[in-house]
Amino acid sequence: MENLVIIGTGCAGYTAAIYAARANLAPLILSGTQPGGQLTTTTEVENYPGFPDGIMGPELMMRMQQQGEKFGARTDYASVTKIEPADGHFILHTDAAPVEARTVIIATGAAPRYLDLEGEKALIGHGLTSCATCDGAFYRDVPVCVVGGGDSACEEASFLTKFASKVYLIHRRDELRASKIMADRALKNPKIEPIWNSGIAAYLTDEKGEVRAVTLKDTNTGAESELEVKCVFVAIGHVPNTQFLKGLIDLDANGYVLQQPGSTATNVAGIFAAGDVADHVYRQAVTAAGDGCAAALDAERHLAALGE
């Protein structure tokens, strides 16, 4: 019987592990198929506190894992397929052996939606990203594009005007679906140029394997053209990794875990959530880490109340 099992890694899961391990809970981390989470797909991280010269995403995740294991956390690379409540504890069914736990922290994150084009995965971090806040500063004085038509796309495009020489806002329809205030703000910005009724049909790369342009396809006529950009920012939403939780805990209409007010607790006593699996507003490494800390403290207090 484990005191605490943390499902997922990333900044939320690893920070939860550090705090729980230092509280002598000897947490077990089930990392799943992508140990380290989304930051393992990024290159340099410049906005995580404590690293004024930046740090590579995979290295930051490796350091967090090592820090947790130094204090007694353990890592298993199993993936959880189902959680079953059982007499005051939980049975976690995995692709390996089942695990029993008194408390559980869900830190499985959310996966950004991409365009499902050829060679896409290899370009993430090399001119393709889903986070303007994370990567916008790397593209100063060069043209970039944002794909999407909602509030997130407009917000990303407006943010990118601080750095890029030009921001193309590519949308498959002839009007944005963003709220009026967000749409007006983006369209009134002289550095943002909307490209209506269009989608990206292909990424074009240079000799270094970095994005140099995209092939645009008109959604009405099918005509194709080339647009020179140094980075593509995809803002068509995220998918929280909560498929295995349906029917167990409360999720919102988009599948994000609903936390209790002022807590990381879910509606099921003993199950907590941290990071992007519950946060569809900020989605930053540092906010996920803070949530992981809070979840570990909440789990520790829950165990103390049980007398464990």
C-alpha positions as CSV (number, residue, x, y, z in Angstrom):
1,M,0.0,0.0,0.0
2,E,1.5,3.3,-1.1
3,N,0.9,6.5,0.9
4,L,0.8,8.6,-2.2
5,V,1.0,7.9,-5.9
6,I,1.6,10.7,-8.3
7,I,0.3,10.1,-11.8
8,G,2.3,12.1,-14.4
9,T,5.5,14.1,-14.2
10,G,6.3,17.5,-15.6
11,C,6.7,20.5,-13.3
12,A,3.5,19.6,-11.4
13,G,4.3,15.9,-10.8
14,Y,7.9,16.3,-10.0
15,T,7.4,19.3,-7.6
16,A,4.7,17.3,-5.8
17,A,7.2,14.4,-5.5
18,I,9.8,16.7,-4.0
19,Y,7.5,18.0,-1.3
20,A,5.9,14.7,-0.6
21,A,9.3,12.9,-0.4
22,R,10.6,15.6,2.0
23,A,7.5,14.9,4.2
24,N,8.6,11.2,4.4
25,L,5.7,10.0,2.3
26,A,8.0,8.1,-0.1
27,P,5.8,8.9,-3.1
28,L,5.6,6.6,-6.1
29,I,5.6,8.5,-9.5
30,L,4.0,6.8,-12.4
31,S,5.4,8.7,-15.3
32,G,3.5,7.2,-18.3
33,T,4.7,7.4,-21.8
34,Q,6.2,10.9,-21.7
35,P,8.4,11.3,-18.6
36,G,8.9,15.0,-18.0
37,G,5.8,16.1,-19.8
38,Q,5.6,18.9,-22.3
39,L,8.9,20.6,-21.3
40,T,10.8,17.6,-22.7
41,T,9.7,18.7,-26.2
42,T,11.0,22.3,-25.8
43,T,14.5,23.6,-26.3
44,E,15.6,26.4,-24.1
45,V,13.5,27.6,-21.1
46,E,14.2,31.2,-20.2
47,N,11.3,32.0,-17.9
48,Y,11.7,29.5,-15.1
49,P,12.9,31.3,-12.0
50,G,16.5,30.6,-10.9
51,F,18.0,30.1,-14.3
52,P,19.0,33.6,-15.6
53,D,20.9,32.1,-18.6
54,G,18.1,29.7,-19.4
55,I,18.0,25.9,-19.2
56,M,17.0,23.2,-21.7
57,G,13.6,21.8,-21.0
58,P,14.7,18.1,-20.7
59,E,17.5,19.1,-18.3
60,L,15.1,21.0,-16.1
61,M,12.9,17.9,-15.9
62,M,15.8,15.6,-15.2
63,R,17.0,17.8,-12.3
64,M,13.5,17.9,-10.8
65,Q,13.3,14.1,-11.0
66,Q,16.7,13.7,-9.4
67,Q,15.7,16.1,-6.6
68,G,12.6,14.1,-5.8
69,E,14.5,10.8,-5.8
70,K,17.2,12.3,-3.6
71,F,14.6,12.6,-0.9
72,G,13.0,9.2,-1.4
73,A,10.6,9.5,-4.4
74,R,10.5,6.5,-6.7
75,T,9.7,6.4,-10.4
76,D,7.9,3.7,-12.4
77,Y,7.3,4.1,-16.1
78,A,3.8,2.5,-16.0
79,S,0.7,4.2,-17.5
80,V,-2.5,4.3,-15.5
81,T,-5.6,3.0,-17.4
82,K,-8.2,3.2,-14.6
83,I,-8.6,4.2,-10.9
84,E,-10.9,2.2,-8.8
85,P,-12.0,3.2,-5.3
86,A,-11.7,0.4,-2.7
87,D,-12.5,0.7,1.0
88,G,-10.9,4.0,1.8
89,H,-8.0,3.6,-0.7
90,F,-7.6,3.3,-4.5
91,I,-6.5,0.6,-6.9
92,L,-4.6,2.0,-9.9
93,H,-4.8,-0.3,-12.8
94,T,-1.8,0.1,-15.1
95,D,-0.3,-1.4,-18.2
96,A,1.8,-3.4,-15.8
97,A,0.8,-4.5,-12.3
98,P,-2.0,-2.8,-10.3
99,V,-0.9,-0.4,-7.5
100,E,-2.8,0.4,-4.3
101,A,-2.6,3.9,-2.8
102,R,-4.1,5.9,0.1
103,T,-3.9,9.2,-1.8
104,V,-3.4,10.1,-5.5
105,I,-2.3,13.2,-7.2
106,I,-3.3,13.6,-10.9
107,A,-0.6,15.5,-12.8
108,T,-1.1,14.1,-16.3
109,G,-1.1,17.5,-18.0
110,A,-2.7,18.4,-21.3
111,A,-1.5,17.9,-24.8
112,P,-1.6,20.8,-27.2
113,R,-3.5,20.2,-30.4
114,Y,-1.4,20.4,-33.5
115,L,-2.3,20.2,-37.2
116,D,-1.3,16.5,-37.8
117,L,0.9,17.4,-40.8
118,E,3.9,15.4,-42.1
119,G,7.1,15.9,-40.0
120,E,5.3,17.9,-37.4
121,K,6.6,16.2,-34.2
122,A,10.2,16.7,-35.3
123,L,9.7,20.4,-35.7
124,I,8.3,21.1,-32.3
125,G,11.0,23.4,-30.7
126,H,12.5,24.0,-34.1
127,G,10.1,26.6,-35.4
128,L,6.9,25.0,-34.3
129,T,5.4,25.6,-30.8
130,S,2.1,25.9,-29.0
131,C,3.2,28.5,-26.5
132,A,3.9,32.1,-27.3
133,T,4.8,33.0,-23.7
134,C,7.4,30.2,-23.7
135,D,9.0,30.8,-27.0
136,G,8.0,34.2,-28.4
137,A,11.2,35.9,-27.2
138,F,13.3,33.6,-29.4
139,Y,11.8,35.2,-32.6
140,R,12.7,38.8,-32.4
141,D,12.5,40.9,-35.6
142,V,11.4,38.1,-37.8
143,P,7.9,37.2,-39.2
144,V,5.9,34.5,-37.5
145,C,2.3,33.2,-37.7
146,V,-0.4,32.1,-35.3
147,V,-2.9,29.4,-36.3
148,G,-6.4,29.7,-34.8
149,G,-9.3,32.0,-34.4
150,G,-10.3,31.9,-30.7
151,D,-9.3,34.0,-27.7
152,S,-6.1,32.1,-27.2
153,A,-5.0,32.7,-30.8
154,C,-5.7,36.4,-30.5
155,E,-3.9,36.7,-27.2
156,E,-0.9,34.8,-28.6
157,A,-0.8,37.0,-31.7
158,S,-1.0,40.2,-29.6
159,F,1.7,39.0,-27.3
160,L,4.0,38.1,-30.2
161,T,3.9,41.7,-31.5
162,K,6.3,42.5,-28.7
163,F,9.0,40.5,-30.5
164,A,8.2,39.6,-34.1
165,S,8.5,42.0,-37.0
166,K,5.1,40.7,-38.4
167,V,2.5,38.4,-37.0
168,Y,0.2,36.6,-39.5
169,L,-3.0,35.3,-37.9
170,I,-4.2,32.3,-40.0
171,H,-7.8,31.3,-39.7
172,R,-9.8,28.8,-41.7
173,R,-12.9,31.0,-41.7
174,D,-13.6,34.6,-42.7
175,E,-14.2,35.9,-39.1
176,L,-12.7,35.2,-35.7
177,R,-14.6,33.2,-33.1
178,A,-12.8,35.0,-30.3
179,S,-14.7,37.4,-28.0
180,K,-15.2,40.8,-29.5
181,I,-12.7,42.6,-27.2
182,M,-10.0,40.0,-28.0
183,A,-10.7,40.0,-31.7
184,D,-10.8,43.9,-31.9
185,R,-7.5,44.1,-30.0
186,A,-5.7,41.8,-32.4
187,L,-7.2,43.2,-35.6
188,K,-6.4,46.8,-34.7
189,N,-2.8,46.0,-34.0
190,P,-0.8,47.2,-37.0
191,K,1.8,44.4,-36.7
192,I,-1.0,41.7,-37.0
193,E,-2.2,40.7,-40.5
194,P,-5.1,38.3,-40.7
195,I,-5.1,35.6,-43.4
196,W,-8.7,34.5,-43.8
197,N,-10.2,31.3,-45.2
198,S,-6.8,29.6,-45.0
199,G,-5.0,26.7,-43.3
200,I,-1.5,25.4,-43.3
201,A,-1.0,22.5,-45.7
202,A,2.8,21.9,-45.1
203,Y,5.8,23.2,-43.2
204,L,8.8,24.2,-45.2
205,T,12.3,23.9,-43.6
206,D,15.8,25.2,-44.2
207,E,19.1,23.3,-44.3
208,K,19.2,23.2,-40.5
209,G,15.8,21.6,-40.2
210,E,14.2,24.8,-38.9
211,V,10.9,26.2,-40.2
212,R,11.5,28.9,-42.9
213,A,8.0,29.1,-44.4
214,V,4.6,27.4,-44.7
215,T,2.4,26.3,-47.5
216,L,-1.0,28.0,-47.2
217,K,-4.2,26.4,-48.7
218,D,-7.3,28.5,-49.4
219,T,-10.3,26.7,-47.8
220,N,-12.6,28.0,-50.5
221,T,-10.6,27.5,-53.7
222,G,-7.9,25.0,-52.7
223,A,-5.3,27.3,-54.1
224,E,-1.8,27.1,-52.5
225,S,0.8,29.8,-51.7
226,E,4.0,30.1,-49.7
227,L,4.3,32.3,-46.7
228,E,7.7,33.1,-45.2
229,V,7.7,32.7,-41.4
230,K,10.4,31.7,-38.9
231,C,7.9,30.1,-36.4
232,V,4.4,28.7,-36.4
233,F,2.5,29.2,-33.1
234,V,-0.5,26.7,-33.1
235,A,-3.3,28.0,-30.9
236,I,-6.2,25.6,-31.5
237,G,-6.6,24.3,-28.0
238,H,-5.3,21.6,-25.7
239,V,-6.6,18.2,-24.8
240,P,-6.3,17.3,-21.0
241,N,-5.0,13.8,-20.4
242,T,-8.1,12.8,-18.4
243,Q,-9.6,10.0,-20.5
244,F,-8.9,7.4,-17.8
245,L,-10.7,9.6,-15.1
246,K,-14.1,9.8,-16.8
247,G,-16.8,8.5,-14.4
248,L,-14.6,8.8,-11.4
249,I,-14.1,12.5,-10.7
250,D,-15.8,15.7,-11.9
251,L,-14.5,17.1,-15.1
252,D,-15.5,20.3,-16.9
253,A,-17.1,20.3,-20.4
254,N,-13.6,20.3,-22.0
255,G,-12.3,17.4,-19.8
256,Y,-10.2,19.4,-17.3
257,V,-10.3,18.2,-13.7
258,L,-12.4,20.4,-11.5
259,Q,-10.6,21.4,-8.2
260,Q,-12.5,22.3,-5.1
261,P,-12.4,26.1,-4.3
262,G,-9.2,27.1,-2.6
263,S,-7.7,23.6,-2.9
264,T,-6.2,21.1,-5.3
265,A,-8.7,18.5,-4.0
266,T,-11.2,16.9,-6.4
267,N,-14.7,15.8,-5.5
268,V,-13.4,12.4,-4.5
269,A,-11.7,12.5,-1.1
270,G,-8.0,11.5,-1.4
271,I,-7.6,12.4,-5.0
272,F,-5.9,15.7,-5.9
273,A,-5.0,17.4,-9.2
274,A,-2.2,19.7,-10.1
275,G,-0.9,21.5,-13.2
276,D,-2.2,21.7,-16.7
277,V,-4.7,18.8,-16.2
278,A,-6.7,21.3,-14.2
279,D,-5.4,24.6,-15.4
280,H,-6.6,25.8,-18.8
281,V,-5.8,29.5,-18.1
282,Y,-2.1,29.9,-17.3
283,R,-0.5,26.7,-18.5
284,Q,3.0,27.7,-17.4
285,A,5.8,25.6,-15.9
286,V,6.0,27.8,-12.8
287,T,2.3,27.7,-12.1
288,A,2.2,24.0,-12.6
289,A,5.1,23.7,-10.1
290,G,3.2,25.8,-7.6
291,D,0.1,23.6,-8.0
292,G,2.2,20.5,-7.5
293,C,3.5,21.9,-4.2
294,A,0.0,22.6,-3.1
295,A,-1.3,19.2,-4.0
296,A,1.5,17.5,-2.0
297,L,0.7,19.6,1.0
298,D,-3.0,18.8,0.6
299,A,-2.3,15.1,0.3
300,E,0.0,15.2,3.4
301,R,-2.8,16.9,5.4
302,H,-5.4,14.4,4.2
303,L,-3.2,11.5,5.3
304,A,-2.6,13.2,8.7
305,A,-6.3,13.6,9.2
306,L,-6.7,9.9,8.5
307,G,-4.0,9.2,11.1
308,E,-1.7,7.7,8.5
